[in-house]
Amino acid sequence: MKALRILAPVLIGAILGALMGYFGQCTSGTCPLTSTWWRGAIYGSVLGTLFALSSIRS
């Protein structure tokens, strides 16, 4: 159950980041978040991980 509390925000962040990277407006490749879908997914999963770890109570 604890793994689900960490894994769900990571997956949601990765999906949202990938969508933002895929449908982003940057076509020159200079925007670090929206230049490619996989880079957006990495940023989203990192933010999801930070969110999940910050919400865990000891």
ZATIDREN-236760 format. One line per 8 residues: their letters; for each residue x, y, z of N, C-alpha, C. Coordinates in steps of 0.1 Angstrom, whole numbers. Last residue first. Layout:
<nodes>
A> X Y Z X Y Z X Y Z  ... .
</nodes>
This chain:
<nodes>
SRISSLAF> 57 102 88 65 91 95 56 84 104  40 107 57 42 110 72 49 99 78  45 120 26 45 108 34 48 113 49  46 142 10 34 140 16 34 127 25  71 142 -2 68 153 8 55 150 15  70 120 -19 79 119 -7 76 130 3  52 130 -38 49 118 -31 57 117 -18  66 153 -48 53 154 -42 49 142 -33 .
LTGLVSGY> 88 140 -59 90 150 -48 77 152 -41  75 124 -78 83 118 -68 85 128 -56  65 144 -95 56 135 -88 63 128 -77  89 155 -104 80 164 -96 70 155 -89  98 133 -118 106 139 -107 97 147 -98  78 130 -137 80 120 -128 89 124 -116  81 154 -152 69 152 -145 71 141 -134  107 151 -163 104 162 -154 92 159 -146 .
IAGRWWTS> 101 128 -179 112 128 -168 109 139 -158  82 138 -196 79 127 -187 89 126 -176  97 157 -210 86 162 -202 82 151 -192  114 140 -223 120 149 -214 109 155 -204  95 127 -240 102 119 -229 109 128 -219  87 147 -257 77 141 -248 84 134 -237  107 177 -260 104 163 -264 94 157 -253  104 204 -251 111 201 -264 108 187 -269 .
TLPCTGST> 93 213 -227 84 209 -238 91 206 -251  115 218 -210 104 210 -205 95 205 -217  135 234 -222 138 221 -216 127 212 -212  135 247 -254 127 247 -241 129 234 -234  148 243 -277 155 250 -266 147 251 -253  135 232 -298 143 223 -290 150 230 -279  118 244 -314 132 247 -317 141 237 -309  92 242 -307 96 233 -318 111 235 -321 .
CQGFYGML> 70 244 -281 84 246 -285 88 236 -296  44 238 -272 46 247 -284 60 249 -288  34 205 -264 40 218 -261 42 226 -274  24 179 -266 16 190 -271 21 204 -269  46 165 -254 41 162 -267 33 173 -274  49 177 -229 60 177 -238 56 174 -253  24 172 -218 28 186 -220 40 187 -229  25 144 -218 15 151 -226 19 165 -228 .
AGLIAGIL> 46 140 -201 47 135 -214 37 142 -223  35 151 -177 47 157 -183 49 153 -198  14 133 -173 11 147 -175 23 154 -182  29 109 -169 19 110 -180 16 125 -183  45 116 -147 51 112 -159 41 113 -171  25 121 -127 34 132 -132 41 129 -145  14 95 -125 6 106 -130 14 118 -135  37 81 -116 31 78 -129 22 89 -134 .
VPALIRLA> 40 95 -91 51 94 -101 46 91 -115  16 90 -78 20 104 -82 31 104 -92  19 61 -76 8 67 -83 11 82 -87  41 54 -60 41 51 -74 30 59 -82  35 61 -34 46 67 -40 45 65 -55  12 46 -28 12 60 -25 24 67 -31  22 21 -34 12 27 -43 11 42 -41  38 15 -13 44 17 -26 35 23 -36 .
KM> 20 12 7 29 23 8 36 26 -6  8 -12 0 0 0 0 9 13 0 .
</nodes>
